[in-house]
Structures are given as structure tokens and as C-alpha cells.
């Protein structure tokens, strides 16, 4: 069986198991959707009604942890996306959820006077057996053309962001994507899952620890809730396709183990610890499968790594949030790929000072206007963070970073204003960033593209790699700006069916291409439940 078939085999096992289940009752083991709009409603509720049992920074949430939120949902026509579950389980008295998914969009690039279309769709099937078992599968596919600011990513990396391989040519791409899971819970204490999907860690719009911007990956996860603690450990199987040029037989395996401990110190204050290790599988020099030394669900990785004499990629981080006045939430993250205090204090730009920080604030019911939410966020990541000497061990999957979609070597500020009124939803979002990009025509790494080896740093006169003088913005210094305005009306809230209209203005400026402007307007009909990020390049 080739690597591609092995990688996807258990996806079809999930489908088989799902279709063979005889569902009987609502389950405590269902995953909530990763859709940002839905999770914002959930987060806003728990800012107003904090408790010590809900852990906001690890997604997807289990439905059982959202009981208070479910019970608060009105029976009116207000738009709450979890009415999908209530409608299927209560109105139709059925434990089987079948959700059609459509994603139809037509857009126009004003400066290039060109029309773009996206035609996508699929379905999600979910079955519950008893209160403790859930099986779910989602199948999506479609055909699309994209405006330049998205098409550049597709052409450069050969993938549709977050969705997998982009097939086709002449700027028209076809794609298919599968996700799913089997989940079992034991009286709200333990949850075990095997599946192919994504995770997100953090309280912000971006994550410097783990985001859902990359493609789905196979995983096995266990989660335990005790007292005010939630601990998750999961093992994943990912792929490095950077040098494969779309040839599946050249895809390289990589594996990861993740630990995440969330502690609600009280109902308003949370602090969480994260650690991860990525190691490469079989390559041209050796055969290596999943390393049993990393199966330990509680021990720190770095001592194991040193004991093995390996150079695997270990990564740690911390997440913090603090709720105030039932309207305000402060949050922060710090990520460290390498950490040497002496070199940090020296401030000489040592190449291995590989860290990132995030700070943000969310203000709900702002200025006493119900359902008005303001959010501001700053992200700063130093060069070479998330990269590795062996590109196969970089913190990436399927040609995309696993954390921030920019990769590294950037400073970013984000502002979001959202307002909800009945079935209407309004969004304004702005992103500005300064990024030190890597040149696509060079193998020398300036620290932004995490798939490039940090060994290939700029050379000194003596031919040795440059160790000092590495600062954010080095490389092709690029100023990035994107502004988006969107309005949506929910036709059928129970299945998340909505019509959207919006405009996106993207601007890039650097010394190579000068100033580039990409104004784009669009109209869409959607019931999709996944995030598709357009605010990166």
C-alpha cells in the first residue's frame, strides 16, 4: 500500500463505521464546529457568564462542555449556530444529523476587470450511539478560480489553503477534502478520539501555537477534565510535500505529539501550557516510523529528545486569558522554538532566538450596544521560528505553517468589529503587517518560510552561516495591508445557510514588485462550517 493510501485509509474506516452505527440518543462526545463566527458567540457567552469548567482556548469544543450555552439559547429566530444540533435532536427527535454544505461565490477583481467563481459543496453526516459515542464524516469538493491575492498562494505552493492539493490548470482548480472522527466519552471525565481534522489553540483570531489554517491531518487524541483542569494529548501524522512538485510518491511523512494543559485558576483567569515535538519519518537516508518514545502522555519532550541523541523539533508555549467586568477579555500567547536567556539579553539578533508573542483584547457589548464586539490583536514572531535544520521536521503540514499562516519573521496588527442583529451579521476587519519575506528564487532562508532549512542562512565572508544580526523584517521587506467589509443574512439559521456580500482590499508593497493593489467584491450563498482564510499570502 503506497504512502498516500496509508495516510488516508482510516478516513474511509471512519465513513464505514459511521454508516454502520445505530444511533439511539444524544451524545456527550460531539465536536463543535471550528467556524469562527460560531465560536465567537460561544466565547462571548462565557465572558458574560464565566465558570471554572469551560476552557475557551482549546478547539474544537466538545458539546458537553457547552451545556450552559445550549441551555441559554432562545427559541426565537435569533441566529445561534448551535440551533443546528437542537433542531435535529429535538424538533425532529433524531440522533442522526445530515447537514448539506454549499459554498457558491461569484466575485469581481476591480483593477483587473476579471470575474472569479467558486462552486463547492458536500455534506456532513453525524451519528450518535447512546450518550457516549459519536461518529462523524464531512466530504467537500468543488471547482474555483481565485483573485490574485489568493491565487498567488495556490500557484506558489500547489495547494488550496487549508483544503489540500489544488488540481487543474489555466487558473481553474478542482479540490476535494475529507474530515471525520470517532469519539467516545466516559461520564464527562475522559474523551478519546481518532480522526482526520484540525485543532486550534488560543483565544485570539490568530494562534502562534496551533491554528486551523493548514490542511486536515490524522490524529488520535485523549482529553481529561478534572476539577478546574483540562488536559489534552494527541498524536498526529502529517506530510511534507514542499519538494514533491505534486508527485504523491515523493510526499514525506512526519509525526507529531502535542500536550496541552489548561488551568482555570478561577472563573475569570486561565493559564495554559503547550508543548509539541515534530519528527520526520522515512526519508532517503533512513526508515523511521512513529517513535514510541514520544507516546508518553505527560513527560516533557526535551529530556527524551536529548536521551535519544536526536535533533527532533521541540516547541513550547503558554496561553493566558483574563475576563473582566463581564465585557472584556485580555489574552496573550508566548511561543518558544529556542530560548537562550544570555543571547536574548545581548540583543545581537542571534539566529536561534526563535520566539513569538501575541497580545489581544476582546470587548463585547461594546459601549453598551448589545452584540457589538470589538477585537484588537498584535502578533510578533522572530525569524526562523518554527523552522528546522531538516525541512521535513519544520512546524508545517501540507505546505502550510501549523501556527500563524505568515510563517515567521513578521509583525502584525489586527482589528475586528462585528455586530449581530437578528439574522443579520456585519463584519469589518483590518490587517496590517511588516514581513521579511524569503525570495522564491533563492534557497537562502531569511527566516519567513518555515519550510526552508535554517542551516541555509546568509553566509559570512568566510563561508560560515551568519549567526548574528537577524531581526524582524530582514529579507524582502514587505508591507501588507488588507481591509474587509462583509454583511451576511441567515436564510435558514438551523443549517447555517446564509447569503453574504463583501469587499476585500489587499495591498502589498516591497522593493521587488513595488505597490500592488487587489480590490475585490463578491456575493456568496453558503452553509459551510469551515474557515477559509484569505488574509495572508
QUIJO-V56988 format. One record per helix or strand. SS is the DSSP state (helix for helix, strand for strand). FROM is the first residue (numbers start at 1). LEN is the number of residues. Records with the same first field share a line. If there is no record, write none. Layout:
SS: FROM-LEN + FROM-LEN
This chain:
helix: 3-17 + 36-13 + 63-10 + 83-9 + 148-10 + 248-3 + 292-3 + 301-8 + 341-6 + 366-3 + 391-3 + 454-3 + 493-3
strand: 31-1 + 58-2 + 62-1 + 96-14 + 114-16 + 133-12 + 159-2 + 164-2 + 167-1 + 173-14 + 190-8 + 200-2 + 210-1 + 217-10 + 229-12 + 252-13 + 269-12 + 313-12 + 328-9 + 355-10 + 372-10 + 396-2 + 400-2 + 410-12 + 424-14 + 459-1 + 465-1 + 476-17 + 497-14 + 514-13
